[in-house]
Amino acid sequence: MRIAFVKKRFSLHGGAEQYLRTLLGELRKEGHDLHVLANHWTNESGFTFHKVEIIPVTSFLSVLSFSKNSAKALMRDRFDCIVSFERTEYQDVYRAGDGCHKAWLEIRSEIEHSYKRLSFSINPLHRYTLSIEKYIFENTPLIVVNSNMVKEQIRRYYGTSEDKITVAYNGVDLNRYSPVNRGRWRPGMRQAVGLGDHDKVILFVGSGFRRKGLETLIRSLPNVKKSLHGERLVTIVVGKGDTDLYRQTAKRFGVEGDIIFLGPQSGIEKFYAAADIFVLPTIYDPFSNACLEAMASGLPVVTTRNNGAAEIIEEGKEGFVTASITDSSELAGEIVMAFANAQVIGMRARAKAEQLSIEKSASAFIGIIRRVCRKEAR
């Protein structure tokens, strides 16, 4: 088959990029003619890259120009199947890795100030995203989502028929993310960031601290500390965000000395090895790769109902799922329970993650591609 994949930025980092790289690798073994349309990519072999020009002046123009220009390029060529990982207007399969934008805006409307809510209706990027999203869900032959949560949101907001939507969970590299890493890196990593062997360590991984719920986590920490009866509690924050703002939040709640902000990091598997539990009180996540990586690393996961990854967590078995996205007291209670039985819960989390290897996920997606592949090339 001659297959085209659309991904605006194809780089070494990011869950979607790693997923696509694995997918391409498996398809390459089968001898398919593979093409990637992107604006930016790293040096790779085994497939053909087509540069898609963008207008980088604003986010809106960047997204719009990529969609228009990728469609033009695809229509000039002939492919058996076109798979897009972006909100674009010309594809056979759309992988909705970013979820449902309309659902995300509604959730934000529940927690944002009125002036911010007003911006949702006038911001050109939001307006365009809603427009192209509607077009995709009405016209693309097959939509692939990474959680049932997103599937139901698409059906609710756009009336898309159920038979057009397929759920395919994200996958994880079970060798890179493993409980074995604790023996390799835990002592050294703890020492490197000033942690003791017996400190209780929460790990938070995510860029965009507001959406990932870091404020709720910080507000929960005083209650968690009370339950530990003098044991030191430390939270490691990895990712990109306004650290000054959240340092001030931590200071306001009296936990500024209990949080270590490390910024974006490579070798993230080493930080999972250093932690005891993983907490991501996200406001909205179609399916958090970080949660799956933490589970594969043998950590209990505490997250919210607005995370598609919550679907693979049985309450109290592999972790805990809060009903509220902003209730710090509820979150504190779940964190305390995760600490209380971290070893057993972590083992169960690893066992669940083993059912979701990235190879298995890629194989399932290849099956989806075969289903929609046209008998005759365009």
NUFIFI-502745 format. One record per residue: x, y, z of N, C-alpha, C, CB in turn. Coordinates in steps of 0.02 Angstrom, whole numbers, plus 32768, in hexadecimal, padded with zeros to 4 digits. Glycine has a CB too. Layout:
XYZXYZXYZXYZ/...
//
This chain:
802A7FC48000800080008000802C803F80007FD08000803D/801280727FE2803280B37FE4800B80DE8015803480D57F9C/802A80EC804E8006810A80858025814D8098800580DB80C3/7FFB817F80A2801381C180B77FFC81CF80FE7FF981F88088/802A81EC8126801B8201816A8025824C816F804781DB819E/7FF8826D81917FFB82B68198800882C681E17FB982D7817F/804082E781EF805282FC82338079833D822E807C82C48258/805F83728249807D83B3824080C683B58256805583E78267/80D48399828F8119839882A8812C835182B9812183C682E6/815C83368295817382F282A081B882F682BF817582C9825D/81BC82EB830181FB82F58325820A82B9835181F883368350/824182BF83768255828883A2822C828283E1829E828F83B4/820B82B983F481E882BB8433819C82BD842981FE82F8845C/817882A9845D812F82AC845A811182678450811982DA8423/80DA825B847380B9821A847080A08208842B8081821784A0/807F823984098065822C83C6809C821D8395803C826883AE/80D58240839C810D8235836F812A81EF837981438269837B/813281DA83B8814C819783C5811D816283AA8157818D8410/80DC816E83B280AA813F839980B08139834D8062815683AD/80B38173832B80B8817282E380F8815282CC80B381B982C7/812F815E82EE816F813F82DC816A80F382E081A88159830A/814B80DA831581438091831B8115807682E4812680808360/80E0809A82D780B2808782A280D58082825E807780B8829E/80FC80B5824F812180B5820F8153807B820C814580F78206/8173806E824581A48038824781857FF4823981C58036828A/814A7FE8825581287FA8824A81107FA2820280EC7FA18279/80F57FD881E680DE7FD781A181187FD0817080B780188191/81517FED8182818C7FE8815781A37F9F815281C580138173/819D7F79818981B07F33818781867F0C815581A97F1481CD/81497F23814A811C7F01811C81267F1880D380D47F0D8130/81547F4780CA81657F5B808681397F90806781657F21805C/81127FB5808F80E67FE88074810E8026806080B07FFA80A7/80F3804C80318110808B801A80F480C28047810080987FCE/811E80DC80738107810980A8811C8151809B812080F280EB/80EE817F80A980FA81C7809F80E281ED80DC80D781E0805E/8107822080F080F3824B812880F28293810F812482438165/80B982B4811980B382FB810980B8832281498070830A80E4/80EA834D814D80F78372818A811783B5817A8123834981BB/811383E381A98137842281A2817E841C81BE8111845A81C5/818683F281F081C783E9821181D0839F822081CC84148252/820D83868215821B834182258264833782368207831381EC/82728301825882B782EE826682CD82BD823082BE82CE82AD/830E82B3822A8328828681F78313823E82068375828B81F3/82F0822181D782DA81DC81DD82E581BB819A828F81D781F3/82E68179819982EC8154815A82B381228154833181308156/82A8810C8117827580D9810D823280F480F6826B80B2814A/822B813680F381ED815480DA81FD819880BC81B8815A8112/81CF81B0809481DA81EF807081B78228809381C181E98028/81DC825F809E81BE829A80BC81AC82CD808781EF82B980F0/817382EE8092815C83248067815383618093811983118042/817783958087817283D180B0813283F780A081AF83FE80A7/810D840780D480D0842F80CD80DE847480E98093840D80F1/80D984A680BF80E684EA80D580AE8504810280F085198099/80C0852F8131808F854E815D809C859981618090852F81A4/806B85BD817B80738604818A807A860981D580368630816F/80B7861381EF80C3860D823780B6864D825F810985F88243/8093867C8243808A86BD8264806186B682A4806786EE8235/802A869182A28000868582DC7FEE863B82DE7FC186B182DB/7FD6862483177FC185DE831D7F8985CF82EC7FAA85CE8365/7F5A85FD82E67F2185F482B87F3985EB82707EF1862F82BD/7F65861782587F7D861382137FA885D582097FA486528201/7FCD85C2823C7FF6858682377FCC8548822D8022857E8276/7F98854282557F6B850782507F448508820E7F3A8506828C/7F29854181FD7F02854781C07F2D853881827EE5858D81BA/7F688555817E7F92854C81437FAA8504813D7FCE857B8145/7FB884E381757FCD849D81727F94847281577FE3848481B8/7F58847D816E7F1F845681567F148460810B7EDF846A817D/7F14849E80F57F0884AD80AF7F3F849280827F0184F880A4/7F7D849D80967FB68489806C7FC1843E806B7FF484AC8083/7FB2841C80A37FB883D380A27F8383B580757FB383B680EA/7F4683D180767F1183B8804B7F2383C080017ECF83DD8059/7F3F83F97FEF7F5584047FAA7F8983D17F957F70844B7FA2/7FB983C57FC07FEE83957FB07FD3834F7FA7802483967FE6/7FA4833B7FD27F8782F87FCF7F5D82EF7F907F5D82EB800D/7F3A83227F7C7F0F831D7F417F37831A7F017EDE83577F3F/7F7583317F037FA0832E7EC87FC082E97EBF7FD783637ECD/7FBE82C07EF37FE082807EF17FAC82487EF3801182797F2C/7FC4820A7EF37F9781D07EF67FAB81A37F307F9981A87EB2/7F7C81967F5D7F89816C7F977F50813A7FA17F9381967FD7/7F6181007FBB7F2D80CF7FCB7F0780E2800B7F4C80897FD3/7F2B810380387F0B811780777F30815480937F0C80DD80AA/7F09818480AD7F2581C080CC7F0F81C181157F0E820180A7/7F4181C581417F3481C581897F4D820781A67F57818881AD/7F21822D81C67F36826D81E37F35826B822F7F0882A581CA/7F6B8285824B7F70828D82947F6082D582A87FB6827982AD/7F4A82FE82777F3A834482837EF38352826C7F6C8372825D/7ED8838B82827E9683A0826B7E9F83BE82257E7583D4829D/7E99839381F37EA183A781AE7E63839281877EE18389818F/7E5F83A781487E20839F81247E20836A80EE7E0E83DF8105/7E57834380E87E59831280B37E7C82D380CC7E7E832E8075/7E5682A080DE7E71826280F87E3C822B80F77E8C826C8140/7E5381ED80FA7E2681B381007E1C81A1814A7E42817780DA/7E5181AC81717E4F819C81B97E6981D981DF7E7A815D81C9/7E4481ED82117E5B8223823D7E64820782837E2A825F823D/7EA1820C829E7EAD81F882E37EA58235830F7EF581D882EB/7E70823483377E5E826E83607E85826F83A17E12826F836E/7EC78273839B7EF2827183D67EE982AC84047F39826D83C1/7ED082E483E97EC5832084127E7F8323842F7ED2835E83E8/7E5882EF84247E1582EC84417DE28315841B7E1783028488/7DB0832B843F7D78835284247D7E839A843E7D3283338437/7D8E83C884117D9A840D84257D5B842D84437DB2843683EA/7D22841C84297CE3843984437CD88423848B7CA784238417/7CE883E5849B7CE283CC84E07D1483F0850D7CED838084E3/7D5183FA84F47D85841C851B7D708463852C7DC7841D84F4/7D53848684FC7D3D84CB85097D0484CD853C7D2884ED84C8/7CD7849C85397CA0849B85697CBA848F85B07C6D84648557/7CEB846285B67D08845585F87D2B849486117D3A841A85F4/7D5084B585E67D7284F385FA7D3F8529860F7D9E850D85C1/7D07852A85EE7CD4855C85FE7CBA855686467C9A855785CE/7CC0851986617CA9850D86A57CD9852986D97C9F84C286B0/7D17853686C67D49854A86F87D6B858C86E97D7D851486FD/7D5F85A886AD7D8085E6869A7D55862486AC7D8F85E68650/7D76865E86AF7D52869D86BA7D2986AE867C7D8486D586CA/7CF886DA86847CCA86EB864E7CEE870986127C95871C8667/7D228733861E7D46875185E67D6A871C85BC7D78878585FF/7D8186E885DE7DA386B285BB7D71868A85927DC8868585EC/7D36867E85AE7D038659858A7CEE867F854B7CC6864C85B7/7CEB86C185507CD986E985167D0B86E184DE7CD38733852A/7D4A86DA84F07D7E86D384BD7D76869384947DC386D484DD/7D56866084B17D4E8622848D7D26862C844C7D2B85EF84B9/7CF6865B844E7CCA866584157CE6869583E27C87867E842D/7D1986BC83F47D3586ED83C57D7C86DE83B07D32873283E4/7D9F86B383D47DE386A183C27DE3867B83807E04867783FB/7E078694834D7E058673830B7E1E862B830C7E2E869B82DA/7E4E861C83387E6785D7833C7E3085A883547EA485D38369/7E0C85BC83897DD5859383A17D9E858C836D7DB785B083E2/7D8E85C2834C7D5985C1831A7D6B859282E07D4B860882FF/7DA9859782CA7DBE856B82937DC1852282AA7E0385818279/7DDC851682E67DE184D182FF7D9D84B183037E0384D08343/7D6B84D5831B7D2784B9831F7D0C84AC82D97CF984EA8344/7D1C84D882AA7D0384D082667D22849382447D11850E823D/7D64848C82487D85845482277D758413824B7DD1845F8226/7D6C8416828D7D5883DA82B37D1483C1829B7D5683EA82FF/7CE583ED82927CA283DB827A7CA783BB82357C7484198278/7CD083D9820A7CD983BE81C67CF6837881C87D0783ED819D/7D29836F81F27D4A832D81F77D1982F8820E7D8583318227/7CF5830782447CC982D482617C8D82C582357CB182EB82A5/7C7D82F182077C4682E581D97C5C82C381987C23832681C9/7C9C82CE81847CB182B981417CE88285813E7CC782F4811C/7D0E827C81727D44824A81717D27820481797D79825981A8/7D3A81D4814E7D1D819181527D25816E81957D3C8166811D/7D5F817681B67D6A815481F57D8F818182267D90811281EB/7D75818582637D9381AC82997DAF817A82CB7D5F81DC82BB/7DEF818182DC7E0E8157830F7E1B8182834D7E51813782F5/7E00816D83867E08819183C47E2E816583F57DC381A683E2/7E4E818584277E76815E84577E53815284997EB781818463/7E118160849C7DEB815084D97DA0815084C87DFB81818512/7D7B812B84EF7D32812C84E97D16817084FD7D1280F68514/7D39819385297D2481D6853E7D20820485017D5581F38571/7D53820384D77D54822E849C7D1F821684697D99822E847B/7D1781D684637CE481BC84367C9F81D784487CE3816F8437/7C8E81D484877C4D81EC849D7C47823884957C4081D884E6/7C7D825C849E7C7B82A584947C6D82B6844B7CBD82C584AB/7C8D8293841E7C82829F83D67C39828F83C37CB2827583AC/7C20825983DD7BDA824783CF7BAA827A83ED7BCA820083EA/7BBA829284297B8E82C1844A7B8C830584277BA482CB8493/7BC7831F84157BCA836383FA7BC0836783AF7C0C8381840B/7BCE8330838C7BCA833383437B9A830083247C0E832A8326/7B7F82D3834C7B5082A283327B6F827083037B1982C5830F/7BB1826783067BD3823882DA7BBC81F182EA7C1F823E82E2/7BAE81CA82B77B95818682C27BCA815B82E37B7F81678280/7BB4812E830D7BE2810483337C0E80D983077BBB80D88362/7BF480C382CE7C1B809682A47C5480B9827F7BEE80758271/7C5780FC82837C8E812282647CC7812D82957C758164824A/7CBE811B82D57CF0812983087D0B80E883257CD181558340/7D4C80E283247D6E80A783407D9B80BC837A7D968082830A/7D97809883B27DC280A783EB7E01807C83E87D9C809A842E/7E3A809D83EA7E7B807A83EC7EA6809D84207E9E807B83A5/7EB0807D84597ED6809C848F7F1F80A8847A7ED4806F84CD/7F3D80D9849A7F8580E584917FAC80A984A97F9B812584B6/7FEA80A484918016806E84A88053808B84CA802B8042846D/8079806084EC80B38076851280EE8048850580A4807A855E/812A806385068167803C84FF8176801A854281A4806A84E9/81687FDA8545816D7FB6858581B57FA9859A81497F748580/81E47FB0856C822A7FA8857F82467FE9859B82547F918542/82358021857B824E80618593822F807385D7823F80978561/81EF806685DE81CB8076861C81BE803486418187809D860E/81E38029867681E17FE9869881F37FF186E282117FB78677/81D77FC7870D81EA7FC8875482347FB7875E81C07F97877B/82527F96872D82997F85873182C47FC4873882AF7F5E86F3/82AA7FFC871E82D0803B872082DC8054876782AB807086FA/82B3803E879682BD805487DB8301803E87F5828580388809/8315800187E583567FE987FA838F800D87D7835B7F9F87EE/83838023879983B88043877283C3808C878783A680408728/838B80B08790839180F987948374811987D383708116875A/834E80F587FA832C81158833835D81388863830380E28858/83908116887D83BD813788AD83DF8174889083F1810688C7/83FA816D8853841F81A4883683F281E088258441818D87F8/83B781D3880C8389820A87FB8372822E883A834D81EF87D4/83648208886E834E822888AC8386825488C9833A81F288E0/83C1823B88C783F9826288E0840382A188B78439823788E1/83FB829B8875840782D3884883D8830E8854840082BC8800/839A8300886A836A833688768361834488C1832783258856/838B832788EB838A8336893283568311895A837F837D893B/834682D48946831582AC896983378276899382E3828B8938/8316826689CB832D822F89F5830E81ED89E0831E823D8A3D/832B81B789F88312817489E582CB816889FC833F813F8A02/82B781878A33827681798A50824381B18A45827D816C8A9A/825581E38A1F822582188A1081EB81FC89E68247825389E9/81B0821789F28175820589CA81748234898E8133820A89F4/817682188952817F824189168144823988E581C0822E88F3/8126827288D780F2827788A381138290886480B782A688B9/81038272882B811B828B87EA80E082A687C2813F825387C3/80EA82E287A680BA8302877980DF830F8738809C83458798/80C582F6870080E4830186BF80B0831D868F810382BE86A3/80BE83588675808F8374864580A083BC863480498370865E/809A83CF85F680A4841585E28060843685D980CE841985A1/805D847585ED801C849785F07FFF848A86357FEC847E85B7/801C84A88668800B849886AD7FC184A486BD803684C086DC/7FA484D7869E7F5E84E786AB7F3184AC86987F4985268685/7F398494865A7F0E845D86437F1D841C86687F17845285F8/7F5B8412867A7F6E83D4869B7F5B83D286E67FB883C88694/7F42840A87017F28840A87457F5B8412877C7F0583CB8750/7F938433876D7FC7843987A07FB0846187DD8005845B8782/7F86849387D27F6E84BB880B7F48848F883C7F4184F487F3/7F1D846388237EF78437884F7F25840A88767EC5840D8827/7F5983F188567F8A83C888797FAC83EF88B17FBF83AD8848/7FC1842C88A27FE3845588D57FB4846189107FFB849888B7/7F76847089027F46847E89387F38844089637F048498891C/7F43840589467F3783C7896C7F6F83B5899C7F2C838E893C/7FAB83D189907FE683B989B47FE483C48A00802283DC8999/7FC983FD8A1A7FC784038A637FA083CB8A857FA784458A76/7F6983B58A677F42837E8A847F67833C8A7E7EFE83798A62/7F8C83328A477FB282F58A407FE982F38A757FD182EF89F9/800B832B8A818041832E8AB28029831C8AF8806083748AB3/7FED83328B097FD183248B4C7FCA82D98B587F8E83468B54/7FBD82B48B237FB1826C8B2A7FF182438B307F8982528AEF/802A82628B228069823D8B1F808E823B8B628096825A8AEB/8074825D8B93808F825A8BD780DA82698BD9808182168BF5/80EE82A08BBA813382B58BBF8160829E8B87814E829E8BFD/814B826E8B5E8174825A8B25817882938AF38158821A8B04/81B182998AD381BA82D08AA3819582BF8A62820582DB8A94/816F82EF8A4A814A82E98A0A8169831989D880FE82F78A14/817B82FF899D8198832989688173831B892781E5831A8960/8163835189048143834B88C281748363888D8101837388BF/81828339885C81AC834B8823817F835D87E881DD83108810/818B839887CD816483B08794819183B38757814583F687A3/8180838B872581A6838986E7817883A186AE81C1834186D8/819083D18688816883EA8650816F84358649812083D78659/8151844E8614815684958603811984BA861C815D849E85B8/812584F2863E80EE851B865781098558867C80C184F28686/80DB8581869680ED85BE86BA810185AC870180B385F186B9/8140859B870B81558583874D814F85BA8782819C8569874A/815B85F9876F8157862F87A08110863487BD816A86728780/80DE862E87938099863187AA808A85F987DC8069862C876E/80A185BD87CC8092858487F780BF858188358098854387D0/80F785A08832811F85A8886F80FA85D688A0816685C6885E/80DB860A888680B4863688B08078861288CE809D86738888/805885E888A6802085BF88C08038859288F8800085958887/8071857288ED808D85468921809E856E896180CD85238907/80B885AA895880C885D38992808885E589B880ED8614897C/805385F489948013860789B37FF785CE89DD7FE0861B897E/8005859089C97FEB855789EE802085388A1C7FD2852289BE/805885598A23808B85448A5380B185068A40806B85388A94/80B684F889FE80DA84BB89E9811184CB89B780A8848989CA/8127850B89B68159851E8985819A84F7898B81688568898B/81AA84DF89C781E784B889D081DF846E89C181FF84C08A16/81A2845B89AF8194841489A3818C840389598155840089C8/81988435892D818F842A88E681CF843A88C18154845588CA/81E3840D8894821E8416886B8208841E8822825183DB8873/8212845988068201846687C0823F8459879581E784AF87B6/823B842987688275841687408270842A86F8827F83CC8744/8236844386E2822E8455869B822C8417866F826784828686/822C8421862D822C83E78600826B83BD8608822683FE85B6/8264837C8604829D834F860F829D831785DB829B83318656/82D8830285C682DF82C5859F82EC828C85D1831A82CB856B/82E7824F85B982F2821785E582BE8214861C833782198604/82808220860A824A8226863C824081E586638209823A861B/825481AC8646824D816C86688274816B86AA82648133863C/82A8819386B082D0819586ED82A981B78726831281BA86E2/827E81E68714825782088747821E81DD8761823A824A872B/820181B4873481D08183874C81F28154877E81B2815B8710/82308141877082548113879D8260813287E1829780FF877E/8268817487E4827681968823823881A2884D829881D88816/81FC819E882F81BE81B08852819D81748874818D81CF8820/816D8184889F8145815088C08100814A88A1813E815E890B/80E28183888E80A18183886D80A181B988378067818E88A1/807181B48809806A81E587D48026820687DA807381C4878D/8025824987D67FE6826E87DE7FDE829E87A47FE582948821/7FA4829B87837F9582C8874C7F4A82DB87507FA582A78706/7F3A830F87767EF48324877E7EDC834F87437EEA834B87C0/7EE1833387087ED6835986CA7E8E837086C27EEA832F868F/7E8783AC86A57E4583C686957E2983A386587E4884138689/7E55839586277E3F837085EB7E7B835085C97E1A839F85B9/7E77830F85BE7EAA82EA859B7E8882B185757EE182CF85CC/7E8B82B085337E6C8279850E7E85823485267E7A828084C3/7EC6822F85317EE581F3854F7F2D8205855E7EE081B4851E/7F3C820E859D7F7F822485B17FB381ED85A97F7E823D85F9/7FE381F9857C801A81C98574804381C585B4804781DE853A/804981FD85D8807181FC8616805381CC8649807582438633/801181C8864D7FF28199867C8003815186697FA581A2867C/800281428629801280FF8613805C80EF861E800080F685C8/80878120861380CF8116862180DB8109866B80F781548609/80B7812E869580BE812586DE80A780DF86F28096815A8704/807080C986D78057808586E68089805186D18013807986C4/80A58058869480D78029867C8114802986A880EA80398634/8122806286C8815C806886F4814E804D873A817180B086FA/81108036874580FF8018878580E8804A87BA81387FF387A0/80CB808387A380B380B587D2806680B687D580CD80FB87BF/804A80BD8810800280CB88157FF5810F87F47FEA80CB8860/7FBC811587D37FAA815387B07F6B817187D07F9F81478765/7F6E81B187DF7F3381D687F67F24820A87C27F3F81F6883E/7EE8820787A57ED5823787717E8B824787787EE5821C872B/7E6E826787457E28827C87487DFE825887157E2282C8873E/7DBD825F871C7D8D824086ED7D92825F86A87D4682478708/7DB0829A86A27DB782BB86617DF682A6863B7DB68306866A/7E138270864F7E4D8253862E7E38821086117E8A824B8660/7E3F820A85CD7E2C81CB85AE7E51818F85CB7E3881CE8565/7E8D819A85E57EB4816486047E93814986437EFA817D8614/7E64816F865F7E408157869A7E198117868B7E11818D86B4/7E0A810B864B7DE480D086387E0A808F86457DD180D485F0/7E4C809286487E72805586547E86804E869D7EB180558628/7E6D807A86C87E7C8078870F7E3F806387367E9680BC8728/7E43802B87577E0D801587847E1A803287C97E097FC68786/7DE9805487E27DF0807988217E0E804E88587DAD80958837/7E46806488727E67804088A97E92800688927E35802888D8/7E907FF588537EB67FBC883A7EF77FD288197E8C7F938809/7EF27FFB87E47F2E801687C47F3B805F87D77F2880108778/7F0C807C87FA7F1180C2880D7ECD80DC88237F2C80EC87D3/7EC4811E881C7E86813E88337E72817488027E8E815B887A/7E30817D87FC7E1481AF87CD7DE581DC87F47DEF818D8791/7DF3821D87F47DC8824C88187D8C825E87EE7DF0828B882B/7D54826888107D16827C87EE7D1982C687DA7CDA826F881A/7D3B82EE88037D41833587F77D84834587D77D37835D8838/7D86837A87AE7DC5838F87907DE683C787B77DBB83A48748/7DC483E187EA7DE0841A88107DDD8411885C7DBC845987FE/7DC283DA88747DBA83D088BC7DFC83B688DA7D80839E88CB/7E2183E288FA7E6283CF89157E5C839F89507E89840D892A/7E2583A389757E1C837689AE7E12832E89967DE0838C89D9/7DEA832689627DE082E389457E2282C8892A7DAA82E5890D/7E4782F389087E8782DD88EC7EB782C989247EA6831588C2/7EB982EF895A7EE682DE89927ED5829989AE7EE1831389C9/7E95828B89B47E81824989CE7E97821089A17E36824789D6/7E93821B89607EA881E789307EF481DE89327E9081F988E9/7F18821589397F618211893D7F7781EA897B7F808257893E/7F5781F889B37F6781D589F17F5C818A89E97F3C81F08A2C/7F24817689CA7F17812F89BF7F49810F89907ED0812589A4/7F608135895E7F92811B89307FD4810F89547F9D814C88F5/7FE8813C89808025813389A7801F80F689D58035817289CF/7FE480EC89F17FDB80B88A237FE780728A077F9680BC8A3F/7FDB806989C77FE3802689AA8008802A89677F9E800489A0/803B80548965805B80658925807B80298902809080998931/809A7FFD892880BD7FC68908808D7F9688E580E57F9F893C/80587F83890780287F5488E980037F7488AE7FF57F3D891E/7FED7FB288B87FCA7FD588827FF87FDE88467FAF801A889A/80377FEE885380677FF7881D80717FB787F480A9800D8839/80727F7E881680787F3E87F2803C7F3287C680807F048824/80017F4287DF7FC57F3A87B67FC47F6A877B7F867F4587E2/7FDE7FA687877FE27FD78751800F7FBE871A7FFB801B876C/80477FA1872C80757F8686F980527F4E86D280B57F6B871B/802F7F2286F6800C7EEB86D47FD97F0586A27FE97EBE8708/7FB67F3B86B37F857F5786847FA97F7686487F5A7F8C86A8/7FE07F98865480057FB7861E80207F8485ED803E7FE18639/80307F488607804A7F1485DB80187EFE85A6805F7ED88605/7FD97F0D85B07FA57EFE857F7FA37F3385487F617EF985A1/7FCA7F6985507FC67FA28522800B7FB485087FA77FDE8545/80307F8584EF80717F9284D380697FBD849580977F5184C3/809C7FE484858099800F844A80977FE5840B80D5803F8448/80B67FAA840C80B57F7D83D2806E7F6383C680E57F4283DC/804B7F5283FC80077F3983F57FD97F7183DC7FED7F1E8439/7FE47FAD83F67FBC7FE683E17FC77FF583967FCD8024840B/80067FF4838180168001833B7FF77FCB830E806180048331/7FFA7F8D83247FDD7F5682FD7F927F5F82F47FEC7F13831F/7F717F7583297F287F8183247F1A7FB982F37F0B7F92836A/7F447FED82F47F39802582C67F468011827E7F66806082DA/7F777FE682737F847FCD822F7F477FA782167FC37FA0822F/7F277F8182427EEA7F5E822F7EB37F8F821A7ED17F348269/7EB07FC7823C7E7F7FFB822B7E8E801781E57E7F8034825F/7ECE802381D77EE1803D81967ECD800D815F7F2D804A8193/7ED87FCD816A7EC67F9C81377E7B7F9C812A7EDC7F56814D/7E537FA8815E7E0B7FA881567DF37FDE81287DE97FAF8199/7E14801781297DFC805081017E24805B80C17DFE808F812B/7E58803380B87E81803A807D7E57802F803F7EBC800A807F/7E5C805A80107E3580557FD37E5480207FA57E3180997FAF/7E297FFC7F837E417FC77F577E687FE37F1D7E067F9D7F3D/7E57801F7F077E7B803E7ED17E9B807E7EEA7E4D804D7E95/7ED9808B7ED77EFB80C87EEB7ED681057ECF7F4480C87ED3/7EDE813B7EF37EBE81797EDB7EDB818D7E977EC781B27F0E/
//
